[in-house]
């Protein structure tokens, strides 16, 4: 089931504000993920941030390869933080990941 219209609008607005230059295909996947049922209890800006970082991690970094090589999730996330931030920077994101365990 998709998010209610008001929430969809809020997600779209948060996504545009966070990632002004993200490619359309990436934006659509992030928008869908942010609107997922398991994200509905989160404010739209938080849902968009979590969906964005997860999408970049899985699609635009070596995260999956690191997991396949036996790294645990936290270690793999640490090792792809710079790659993730490079994508966020390329998309002119208004925030980056920080090395404090914050997701």
Residue pairs with C-beta under 8 A, 6 or more apart in sequence:
1 37
2 8
2 35
3 11
3 35
3 40
7 35
7 40
7 44
8 35
10 44
11 31
11 34
11 35
11 44
11 47
11 48
12 31
13 44
14 34
14 44
14 45
14 47
14 48
15 22
15 27
15 30
15 31
15 34
15 48
15 52
17 94
18 45
18 48
18 49
18 52
18 93
18 94
18 95
19 26
19 27
19 30
19 52
19 88
19 91
19 92
19 93
20 91
20 92
21 90
21 91
21 92
22 30
22 91
23 91
26 55
26 59
26 91
29 55
29 59
30 48
30 51
30 52
30 55
31 51
33 39
33 51
33 54
33 55
34 44
34 47
34 48
34 50
34 51
34 52
35 47
36 51
39 47
39 50
39 51
40 47
42 50
49 95
50 103
52 88
52 93
53 84
53 97
53 103
56 84
56 87
56 88
57 63
57 77
57 80
57 84
58 64
60 83
60 84
60 87
61 80
61 83
61 84
61 87
62 79
62 80
62 83
63 76
63 77
63 80
66 75
66 76
66 79
66 80
67 73
67 76
71 79
77 103
78 99
81 97
81 99
84 97
85 96
85 97
88 95
88 96
88 97
89 96
97 103
